[in-house]
């Protein structure tokens, strides 16, 4: 018979020790707060003219990236991975975002100039 003892093999440095129930609730609270701020902007500030739609879009993008960071860092456990993997994934996603923006700009430029003649 095999011994099914539970060891910390592969987790020598307590890499998941920071993800307690309290930390999960703290991250949930932060995500909830960001979502509430987004709703206030969408339902109160923009319709009443306190903030323009253009500025609101930039704030939405920043808040969405912040929420994505918390989700990936804590719930997908990237915060507890080695620095090399963190950098590899971060740089990859930055380039993907950069290329998407370039394609959108270029696509808009092509549509603007091709069909305006």
C-alpha positions, 0 to 999 in steps of 0.5 A: 500500500502506498502512503498518502501522507500530505507533504509540502512538496513543491511548496517549500517557501510557503508560497500560498501562505498569504492567501487566507480567507481574510486575504480573499475577502480583502481582495473581494472588497477591493474588487467590489469597491472598484465595481461600485466606482465604475457604476457611479461613474456610468450611472451618475457622473457621466449622465449628470455631466460631471464627467465627459464620456471620453474621460470616463472611458479612460477611467474605465480602462484603468479600473478594469486593468486594476481589477484584472491585476487583482484577479490574476494576482490573487485568484489565479495565484500569479502573485505567488509564482516566481519573478521570471514567470511573472515578467514573462506573462506581463511582458507578453500581455503588454505586447498583445495589448500594444498590437491590438491598439496598433491594429485598431488604429491602423484599421481605423486609418484604413477605413477613414482613407479608403472610403472617403474618396 
